Amino acid sequence: MSKDMKRLQLRLPSDNPIFMVNSEERSKKADEWLQMGAKIERLELAIKKLEKLLSQSGNVQPEIPKDKKKEMEKRDIRLIKSILGED
């Protein structure tokens, strides 16, 4: 089953790197680049959120019991995935 496809018309400068891609593969490559750009944007937003949290927390480093570290690591991974929209 194929994806539902929509057309997107863009005006780009003639020196845009997409025009170095073979015309037969250009649409696929443009889609890949747009997907990567969206992921990068989500990562940048996640970094900003994390930086804000870190700046609010100050320099206090609490002692964490070893048995709690694994549990916290799992929660950290879930938090990062939720920020990135990968729930």
Buried (B, 14 or more C-beta within 10 A) or exposed (E): EEEEEEEEEEEEEEEEEEEEBEEEEEBEBBEEEEEEEEEEEBEEEBEEEEEEEEEEEEEEEEEEEEEEEEEEEEEEEEBBEEBEEEE
